[in-house]
Amino acid sequence: MTSPAPAPSTSVELAVEGMHCGSCVALVEETLGEQDGVTHASVDLDAARAVVDYDPARIDVDALTAAVAEVGYVAIPVG
């Protein structure tokens, strides 16, 4: 018996405005990571960027940026 194929994943880089400390990073990273369809989220304070791996069949970039906005930051897709 073979295991099911992994869900297709894509990545997006977001510029995140308003972060100023490690707690901000942790909140944004946790918020993104909790979204249905997100497989990995990594946030870099110095670069003011988040890289999110997600299943586009379950969540889209607009929902990711909205989730970040709900916790008080602005996220804008890069590129």
N, CA, C and O atoms as a GROMACS GRO file, in nm:
protein
  316
    1MET      N    1   0.084  -0.118   0.000
    1MET     CA    2   0.000   0.000   0.000
    1MET      C    3   0.089   0.124   0.000
    1MET      O    4   0.182   0.135   0.080
    2THR      N    5   0.062   0.216  -0.088
    2THR     CA    6   0.141   0.339  -0.095
    2THR      C    7   0.070   0.450  -0.019
    2THR      O    8  -0.052   0.452  -0.008
    3SER      N    9   0.150   0.541   0.032
    3SER     CA   10   0.092   0.655   0.102
    3SER      C   11   0.043   0.757   0.000
    3SER      O   12   0.096   0.763  -0.111
    4PRO      N   13  -0.056   0.837   0.037
    4PRO     CA   14  -0.106   0.937  -0.057
    4PRO      C   15   0.001   1.039  -0.090
    4PRO      O   16   0.090   1.067  -0.009
    5ALA      N   17  -0.008   1.095  -0.208
    5ALA     CA   18   0.088   1.197  -0.250
    5ALA      C   19   0.070   1.320  -0.163
    5ALA      O   20  -0.042   1.354  -0.125
    6PRO      N   21   0.181   1.387  -0.130
    6PRO     CA   22   0.168   1.508  -0.049
    6PRO      C   23   0.091   1.615  -0.126
    6PRO      O   24   0.094   1.620  -0.249
    7ALA      N   25   0.022   1.700  -0.053
    7ALA     CA   26  -0.053   1.808  -0.116
    7ALA      C   27   0.044   1.902  -0.187
    7ALA      O   28   0.155   1.924  -0.140
    8PRO      N   29   0.001   1.956  -0.300
    8PRO     CA   30   0.089   2.051  -0.369
    8PRO      C   31   0.112   2.172  -0.279
    8PRO      O   32   0.021   2.219  -0.211
    9SER      N   33   0.233   2.220  -0.281
    9SER     CA   34   0.266   2.333  -0.194
    9SER      C   35   0.329   2.443  -0.279
    9SER      O   36   0.398   2.417  -0.377
   10THR      N   37   0.303   2.563  -0.239
   10THR     CA   38   0.365   2.678  -0.303
   10THR      C   39   0.416   2.770  -0.194
   10THR      O   40   0.379   2.755  -0.077
   11SER      N   41   0.498   2.864  -0.229
   11SER     CA   42   0.556   2.957  -0.133
   11SER      C   43   0.524   3.100  -0.172
   11SER      O   44   0.510   3.133  -0.290
   12VAL      N   45   0.513   3.184  -0.071
   12VAL     CA   46   0.499   3.327  -0.096
   12VAL      C   47   0.587   3.400   0.004
   12VAL      O   48   0.600   3.359   0.120
   13GLU      N   49   0.647   3.508  -0.041
   13GLU     CA   50   0.723   3.595   0.048
   13GLU      C   51   0.639   3.719   0.073
   13GLU      O   52   0.588   3.781  -0.021
   14LEU      N   53   0.625   3.754   0.199
   14LEU     CA   54   0.548   3.871   0.237
   14LEU      C   55   0.637   3.973   0.306
   14LEU      O   56   0.717   3.937   0.392
   15ALA      N   57   0.624   4.099   0.269
   15ALA     CA   58   0.687   4.207   0.345
   15ALA      C   59   0.592   4.236   0.460
   15ALA      O   60   0.472   4.256   0.438
   16VAL      N   61   0.643   4.237   0.582
   16VAL     CA   62   0.559   4.259   0.699
   16VAL      C   63   0.600   4.390   0.766
   16VAL      O   64   0.713   4.406   0.810
   17GLU      N   65   0.506   4.482   0.772
   17GLU     CA   66   0.531   4.614   0.829
   17GLU      C   67   0.482   4.619   0.973
   17GLU      O   68   0.376   4.565   1.005
   18GLY      N   69   0.558   4.684   1.059
   18GLY     CA   70   0.514   4.710   1.196
   18GLY      C   71   0.580   4.623   1.302
   18GLY      O   72   0.558   4.645   1.421
   19MET      N   73   0.659   4.525   1.262
   19MET     CA   74   0.727   4.441   1.362
   19MET      C   75   0.848   4.516   1.416
   19MET      O   76   0.922   4.580   1.341
   20HIS      N   77   0.867   4.508   1.548
   20HIS     CA   78   0.982   4.576   1.607
   20HIS      C   79   1.057   4.493   1.711
   20HIS      O   80   1.156   4.539   1.767
   21CYS      N   81   1.010   4.370   1.737
   21CYS     CA   82   1.078   4.288   1.838
   21CYS      C   83   1.051   4.139   1.815
   21CYS      O   84   0.973   4.101   1.728
   22GLY      N   85   1.116   4.058   1.894
   22GLY     CA   86   1.100   3.914   1.883
   22GLY      C   87   0.957   3.867   1.911
   22GLY      O   88   0.911   3.769   1.852
   23SER      N   89   0.887   3.937   1.999
   23SER     CA   90   0.748   3.901   2.027
   23SER      C   91   0.660   3.924   1.904
   23SER      O   92   0.568   3.847   1.878
   24CYS      N   93   0.688   4.030   1.831
   24CYS     CA   94   0.614   4.056   1.707
   24CYS      C   95   0.636   3.942   1.608
   24CYS      O   96   0.542   3.891   1.547
   25VAL      N   97   0.762   3.903   1.594
   25VAL     CA   98   0.796   3.793   1.504
   25VAL      C   99   0.723   3.666   1.544
   25VAL      O  100   0.664   3.598   1.460
   26ALA      N  101   0.726   3.635   1.673
   26ALA     CA  102   0.660   3.513   1.721
   26ALA      C  103   0.511   3.516   1.695
   26ALA      O  104   0.453   3.414   1.656
   27LEU      N  105   0.447   3.631   1.714
   27LEU     CA  106   0.303   3.642   1.692
   27LEU      C  107   0.268   3.623   1.545
   27LEU      O  108   0.175   3.550   1.512
   28VAL      N  109   0.343   3.688   1.456
   28VAL     CA  110   0.316   3.676   1.313
   28VAL      C  111   0.342   3.533   1.267
   28VAL      O  112   0.262   3.476   1.193
   29GLU      N  113   0.452   3.474   1.310
   29GLU     CA  114   0.486   3.338   1.271
   29GLU      C  115   0.380   3.239   1.321
   29GLU      O  116   0.338   3.150   1.247
   30GLU      N  117   0.339   3.255   1.445
   30GLU     CA  118   0.236   3.166   1.501
   30GLU      C  119   0.103   3.182   1.427
   30GLU      O  120   0.037   3.084   1.396
   31THR      N  121   0.066   3.306   1.400
   31THR     CA  122  -0.060   3.334   1.331
   31THR      C  123  -0.060   3.270   1.193
   31THR      O  124  -0.158   3.205   1.154
   32LEU      N  125   0.047   3.289   1.119
   32LEU     CA  126   0.054   3.229   0.985
   32LEU      C  127   0.054   3.077   0.994
   32LEU      O  128  -0.016   3.010   0.917
   33GLY      N  129   0.131   3.022   1.087
   33GLY     CA  130   0.142   2.878   1.101
   33GLY      C  131   0.012   2.810   1.139
   33GLY      O  132  -0.007   2.692   1.110
   34GLU      N  133  -0.077   2.882   1.204
   34GLU     CA  134  -0.205   2.826   1.247
   34GLU      C  135  -0.311   2.824   1.137
   34GLU      O  136  -0.417   2.764   1.155
   35GLN      N  137  -0.284   2.890   1.025
   35GLN     CA  138  -0.384   2.895   0.919
   35GLN      C  139  -0.398   2.760   0.850
   35GLN      O  140  -0.299   2.692   0.823
   36ASP      N  141  -0.522   2.721   0.824
   36ASP     CA  142  -0.549   2.595   0.756
   36ASP      C  143  -0.485   2.597   0.617
   36ASP      O  144  -0.512   2.687   0.538
   37GLY      N  145  -0.401   2.501   0.589
   37GLY     CA  146  -0.334   2.494   0.460
   37GLY      C  147  -0.189   2.539   0.463
   37GLY      O  148  -0.115   2.515   0.367
   38VAL      N  149  -0.147   2.603   0.572
   38VAL     CA  150  -0.007   2.647   0.584
   38VAL      C  151   0.075   2.530   0.638
   38VAL      O  152   0.042   2.471   0.740
   39THR      N  153   0.183   2.499   0.566
   39THR     CA  154   0.270   2.389   0.609
   39THR      C  155   0.393   2.439   0.683
   39THR      O  156   0.451   2.366   0.763
   40HIS      N  157   0.433   2.564   0.657
   40HIS     CA  158   0.550   2.621   0.725
   40HIS      C  159   0.547   2.772   0.710
   40HIS      O  160   0.512   2.825   0.605
   41ALA      N  161   0.585   2.842   0.817
   41ALA     CA  162   0.597   2.987   0.813
   41ALA      C  163   0.723   3.027   0.887
   41ALA      O  164   0.750   2.980   0.997
   42SER      N  165   0.801   3.114   0.826
   42SER     CA  166   0.924   3.163   0.886
   42SER      C  167   0.927   3.315   0.872
   42SER      O  168   0.907   3.368   0.763
   43VAL      N  169   0.953   3.383   0.982
   43VAL     CA  170   0.952   3.530   0.983
   43VAL      C  171   1.089   3.581   1.024
   43VAL      O  172   1.149   3.531   1.119
   44ASP      N  173   1.139   3.681   0.952
   44ASP     CA  174   1.270   3.740   0.977
   44ASP      C  175   1.251   3.888   1.013
   44ASP      O  176   1.208   3.967   0.930
   45LEU      N  177   1.282   3.923   1.137
   45LEU     CA  178   1.264   4.060   1.185
   45LEU      C  179   1.352   4.158   1.108
   45LEU      O  180   1.304   4.262   1.064
   46ASP      N  181   1.480   4.127   1.093
   46ASP     CA  182   1.573   4.219   1.029
   46ASP      C  183   1.534   4.249   0.884
   46ASP      O  184   1.548   4.363   0.838
   47ALA      N  185   1.488   4.149   0.814
   47ALA     CA  186   1.447   4.167   0.674
   47ALA      C  187   1.303   4.215   0.663
   47ALA      O  188   1.260   4.257   0.555
   48ALA      N  189   1.227   4.209   0.773
   48ALA     CA  190   1.084   4.242   0.774
   48ALA      C  191   1.010   4.160   0.669
   48ALA      O  192   0.929   4.212   0.591
   49ARG      N  193   1.040   4.029   0.668
   49ARG     CA  194   0.982   3.939   0.569
   49ARG      C  195   0.931   3.812   0.636
   49ARG      O  196   0.981   3.769   0.740
   50ALA      N  197   0.830   3.754   0.572
   50ALA     CA  198   0.781   3.622   0.610
   50ALA      C  199   0.780   3.536   0.484
   50ALA      O  200   0.741   3.583   0.377
   51VAL      N  201   0.822   3.412   0.498
   51VAL     CA  202   0.812   3.316   0.389
   51VAL      C  203   0.715   3.209   0.436
   51VAL      O  204   0.733   3.148   0.542
   52VAL      N  205   0.612   3.186   0.355
   52VAL     CA  206   0.506   3.094   0.393
   52VAL      C  207   0.490   2.988   0.286
   52VAL      O  208   0.473   3.019   0.168
   53ASP      N  209   0.496   2.861   0.327
   53ASP     CA  210   0.467   2.749   0.239
   53ASP      C  211   0.323   2.708   0.268
   53ASP      O  212   0.285   2.690   0.383
   54TYR      N  213   0.244   2.694   0.163
   54TYR     CA  214   0.102   2.667   0.183
   54TYR      C  215   0.044   2.587   0.066
   54TYR      O  216   0.102   2.579  -0.042
   55ASP      N  217  -0.072   2.529   0.092
   55ASP     CA  218  -0.146   2.454  -0.010
   55ASP      C  219  -0.247   2.550  -0.072
   55ASP      O  220  -0.342   2.590  -0.005
   56PRO      N  221  -0.227   2.588  -0.198
   56PRO     CA  222  -0.316   2.686  -0.261
   56PRO      C  223  -0.460   2.638  -0.278
   56PRO      O  224  -0.549   2.718  -0.306
   57ALA      N  225  -0.483   2.508  -0.263
   57ALA     CA  226  -0.619   2.456  -0.270
   57ALA      C  227  -0.695   2.482  -0.140
   57ALA      O  228  -0.817   2.473  -0.136
   58ARG      N  229  -0.621   2.515  -0.033
   58ARG     CA  230  -0.683   2.533   0.098
   58ARG      C  231  -0.680   2.677   0.148
   58ARG      O  232  -0.765   2.716   0.229
   59ILE      N  233  -0.585   2.756   0.102
   59ILE     CA  234  -0.573   2.896   0.147
   59ILE      C  235  -0.505   2.976   0.037
   59ILE      O  236  -0.427   2.922  -0.041
   60ASP      N  237  -0.535   3.106   0.032
   60ASP     CA  238  -0.471   3.191  -0.069
   60ASP      C  239  -0.396   3.306  -0.001
   60ASP      O  240  -0.405   3.324   0.120
   61VAL      N  241  -0.324   3.380  -0.081
   61VAL     CA  242  -0.241   3.488  -0.029
   61VAL      C  243  -0.326   3.595   0.040
   61VAL      O  244  -0.285   3.650   0.142
   62ASP      N  245  -0.444   3.624  -0.014
   62ASP     CA  246  -0.531   3.723   0.049
   62ASP      C  247  -0.568   3.682   0.192
   62ASP      O  248  -0.572   3.766   0.281
   63ALA      N  249  -0.595   3.554   0.212
   63ALA     CA  250  -0.628   3.505   0.346
   63ALA      C  251  -0.508   3.514   0.440
   63ALA      O  252  -0.523   3.542   0.559
   64LEU      N  253  -0.388   3.491   0.387
   64LEU     CA  254  -0.266   3.502   0.468
   64LEU      C  255  -0.245   3.647   0.512
   64LEU      O  256  -0.217   3.673   0.629
   65THR      N  257  -0.258   3.741   0.419
   65THR     CA  258  -0.238   3.882   0.455
   65THR      C  259  -0.348   3.929   0.550
   65THR      O  260  -0.322   4.012   0.637
   66ALA      N  261  -0.470   3.878   0.534
   66ALA     CA  262  -0.579   3.914   0.625
   66ALA      C  263  -0.552   3.863   0.766
   66ALA      O  264  -0.581   3.932   0.864
   67ALA      N  265  -0.497   3.743   0.777
   67ALA     CA  266  -0.465   3.686   0.909
   67ALA      C  267  -0.360   3.772   0.979
   67ALA      O  268  -0.370   3.796   1.100
   68VAL      N  269  -0.261   3.818   0.905
   68VAL     CA  270  -0.158   3.905   0.962
   68VAL      C  271  -0.220   4.039   1.005
   68VAL      O  272  -0.186   4.093   1.110
   69ALA      N  273  -0.310   4.091   0.924
   69ALA     CA  274  -0.377   4.217   0.957
   69ALA      C  275  -0.459   4.205   1.085
   69ALA      O  276  -0.469   4.300   1.162
   70GLU      N  277  -0.519   4.089   1.107
   70GLU     CA  278  -0.600   4.067   1.226
   70GLU      C  279  -0.520   4.079   1.356
   70GLU      O  280  -0.576   4.110   1.461
   71VAL      N  281  -0.389   4.056   1.349
   71VAL     CA  282  -0.306   4.068   1.469
   71VAL      C  283  -0.227   4.199   1.470
   71VAL      O  284  -0.137   4.217   1.552
   72GLY      N  285  -0.262   4.291   1.378
   72GLY     CA  286  -0.209   4.427   1.386
   72GLY      C  287  -0.092   4.465   1.297
   72GLY      O  288  -0.029   4.568   1.320
   73TYR      N  289  -0.062   4.384   1.197
   73TYR     CA  290   0.050   4.414   1.108
   73TYR      C  291   0.001   4.419   0.964
   73TYR      O  292  -0.108   4.372   0.932
   74VAL      N  293   0.083   4.475   0.878
   74VAL     CA  294   0.049   4.482   0.736
   74VAL      C  295   0.142   4.387   0.662
   74VAL      O  296   0.264   4.396   0.677
   75ALA      N  297   0.085   4.297   0.584
   75ALA     CA  298   0.164   4.205   0.502
   75ALA      C  299   0.132   4.227   0.356
   75ALA      O  300   0.016   4.230   0.316
   76ILE      N  301   0.238   4.241   0.277
   76ILE     CA  302   0.223   4.268   0.134
   76ILE      C  303   0.306   4.167   0.059
   76ILE      O  304   0.425   4.152   0.087
   77PRO      N  305   0.246   4.096  -0.038
   77PRO     CA  306   0.324   4.000  -0.118
   77PRO      C  307   0.439   4.070  -0.189
   77PRO      O  308   0.425   4.180  -0.241
   78VAL      N  309   0.554   4.003  -0.191
   78VAL     CA  310   0.673   4.057  -0.257
   78VAL      C  311   0.683   3.991  -0.394
   78VAL      O  312   0.672   3.869  -0.407
   79GLY      N  313   0.705   4.072  -0.496
   79GLY     CA  314   0.726   4.017  -0.630
   79GLY      C  315   0.607   4.008  -0.714
   79GLY      O  316   0.615   3.963  -0.829
   0.00000   0.00000   0.00000
